[in-house]
């Protein structure tokens, strides 16, 4: 599958996808959105991939919307805007529903829709100099499409502050509010990302997929409404091939068969 604005590299069970429009700080346009959607669909159907790393080329992770794309939006009708926004919504949903762990490697600016990409990553490592912002209100628009993912990750109080101000904030604040999980010097980004990927590869692939789906299903529901879902889920995993192998490996003091290498 060929892409113009994504650089794809496979290393064993890990796929590395890099936004590759460094001249515009990896800003979104219709083609980037389409390519990310198609990439997500392909990876979701590839049983050999167990983790993916999302990064940006050049000086930024993703600076939001491309200016030329925004210029075209200004002449869209309401229906054309709905169609355009629906494509973006499909992209975020496709990334959010990946059955594998998605690790964000963030440096430079992650603004607007770029900050939305950060929100759909399962694990995020950011450089100390990274900057973030849901800046849409500064342009007279709103972070509507990304709002469900940001709200899930950050909660109502933080989302309200950041959405209504459009304020930019640094990596330290991003970690405090839970948007990112680790902040490291820029020169240590790749090493820390590699550590987190290594952690993911010790987990059973089916368990990763199952727990991601479970969290989406029970999020926001009263506890009493989730009991049947959670008990059925653990029962199914206990009798699954992975569950049986994992528990047997633990009792036999050996590594389960999904862990490769020494």
N, C-alpha and C positions, 0 to 999 in steps of 0.2 A: 504494500500500500504506500503510494508516494504522497508526500506532503511538501508544500512550498514553505510553510512558516513554522513547521515543527521539525526538530531534529530528534530522531529516534535512535536509541542505542539499546541493544539487549546484552546483558551480562548474566548468563545462566538464567536463574528464575526471576531476575529483576529487570524491569524495563525502565529506561531513563528517557523522559520526554522533556525537551527544552523548547520553550517559546523562542522562536528565532527571528525576531524583527528588531534587532538592537538599535537600528537607526531611529525608531520611534518608541524606544523603551518598551518593546514588546506589547504595544497597545493592541486592543481588540479591533478587528473589523469582521465583516461577514464571513470571510474565508477562514480566519483563525477560529471562529466559533464553529464553523462546519468541520474543520479539521480536528479540533479537540473532541467534538461529538463522535466523529467517525473513529478516532483513535480509541476512545473509551469503549465503544461498541466492540471493536476488534479485540481489545485486551480482555474485556469481560467474557469473551468466548474462547479465550486461550488458556487451557488448563495448565500450561507450562509456566505461566507467569504467576508469581506469588506476591510480588510487591512492585510498586511503581514509584518513581521519584519525579516530581514536577518542579522544574526550575526555569529560569529565564537567562537568555544570553545577554552579554554586554553589561551595562551599568545598572540595570533594573530587573526586577522580577516581572512586574506588569503594571504599567502606569494608567490603566483604565481604557477609555475609548479613544480610538484613533480619530484625529481631527477631521480627516476626509470623510470618514464614516459619519461623524456627527454632522458634517455639512450636508450630507445626503439626507439624513434624518429630518432636517428642517423642512424639507419639501414633501415628506411622506404624508399621506392621508392617515386618518385614524386606523383604518383597516390595515394599511401597510405597516404602521407602527406595531399593531398587534402581531402581525406575522413576523416582523423582525424580532420583537421581544420574545415571542414564543420560541424562536430558534435558540435564543440565549438561554431561556428557561430549560429547554431540552438539554443543552450542553451541561448546565450545572447539575441537573438531575442525573444525567448519565455519569458524571464524575462522582456524585454523591452515592450512587447506587453500585459503584464498582465492588465486586465481591472480594477484592484484594485490598491490602493496605495501601493508601496513597500518602506518600511522604512529601511534604513541601519543603523545598530548599529556597529560602527567601533572602534576597539581598537587594539593596537599593530600595526603590519605591514599589509599594504594593497599594495602589489607590483605586477607588471605585470598584469596578468589576474585578480588578486585580486582587483587592482585599477580599472580594467574594470568593475567588479561587482559594485563598488561604483558608477561608471558613469551611470549605468542603473537604479539605485535607484531613486525614485522620491524625497525622503527626506532623508538626511543623517545627523546623529548626531555622532560626533567623540569625543573620549577622547583626553585630552590635550597631551598625550604622543604618540598618533598615528603617524605613518610615512607612507608616500606614495611614489610611484615612478613607472613610466612606463619604466622599466629597461631593456627591451628586447635588445636594441642596445648594451648593455654591453656584451651580449652573442652572438653577431653577427647575431641576428634575428631582427624582427621588430614587433611592436604592431599592426599588420595589422587587425586582426579580430575585435579588440575592437575600432579601430580608428574612425568608424562612430559615435559611442556613445560618445566618448571623444570629438570629434570635435564639435558635437552638443551641448555638455554641456559647453565646455570651450572656443570654438572659435579657429580660425586658429593660431593666434599669440601665445597664451599660449601652444597650442598643439605642435606647431613646436619646441618651446624651450624645452619642457619636453620630447618630443619624440627623438629629435636628441642628447640630452645630456644623457638621461637615469638617470638624477639626482634624488636623493631622496629629499623629502621636508616634512616639518612638518605640523601639523594640522592647525596652524595659516595660513600658505600659502595656504593650501587646501581650507580654507574658503574664503580667499581673491580672489581666482580665480573661486570660485563657485562650486568646486568639492564637498564640504560639506557645510551644511547650519548652523550648530551650533557646537561649540567646548566647551566642559565642562570638569570639573574634572572627573576622572575615576569613582569615587564613585557616581557621579550624572548621569551617562549614562542612567541607566534604568529609572530613574524618568523623564528625558528629553524625552526619546523615548516614554514613556507612555503619556506624554503631547501631543506630535505630533500625536500619534495614536488617542488620544481623539479628537483632532482637526479634523482629517480625518473622524471620525465617526459622526460628525455633518453635513457632506456633503452628499447629495443624491447619492446613489451608482451609479445610471445611469448617473448622471452628471459627476462623477469622470471618469467613463469609456469613456464617450463621449468626455470630454475635453482632455484626454490623446490621444485618436485617432485623434482628431482635430489637436493637436499640431504636431503630427507626419506628418499629411497630409500637413499642410501649411508651415512647417519649410523650410526655404530657398527659398520659392517662392516669387516673386514680389507681393506686396500688391494687385495690380489690378487683379492678377490671383486668389486671394483667396476670393474675395467678394462674389461670388456665393456660395462657400462652407460655409463661415461663416454665411451668412444670412439664408441659408437653415437649418444650424445646430441650430441656435437660434430659428427659427420658429418652428422646430420640438420639441425642448425642451419646448417651451412655451405651446404647446398643449398636451404634454405628461402628464401621470398621476402624475409623480413627479413634473413637472413644475406647474401643476394646484394646487397640494397639497401644494407645497412650497410657492407659491404666496398667496394662501388662508390663510395659517397659519400665514404668515407675517402680512396680513391685519387684521386677527383676534387676533393678539398678543399672539400666542401660538406656541408650538414646532411642527414642521412637524412630520409625523408619522414614519419617518425613524430614529428619535432620540429616543433611549430607556433610561430608567432610569430617575432619578429626574432632 
